[in-house]
Amino acid sequence: MKTPFVAALLAALLLVLPAAQAECCFPHCVKWVNGPEGPMCLVEKCGDGTEPTPYCGYGKCNIFGCNCDGGCRTASKRRLHMRKMI
């Protein structure tokens, strides 16, 4: 008799709790090479052109590279504008 009550309680909690969303700060490959098993990334950079450490957050990230303190290192608006012009 407790099982349906517990299941209903868990379902109600899932409906009430807000969905968790975390921004992940992964680097992007900027140089590829042909490896024995296909293309391999040789050089990774963050959006602002800096080296990942190992992720691209301004501060410490969790073990998945998400929820970094201070957000992700991204390209500046000027840099994005220059990329569009090329």
Buried (B, 14 or more C-beta within 10 A) or exposed (E): EEEEEEEEEEEEEEEEEEEEEEEBBBBEEEEEEEEEEEEEEEEBBBBEEEEBEEBBBBEEBEEEBBBBEEEBBBBEEEEEEEEEEE
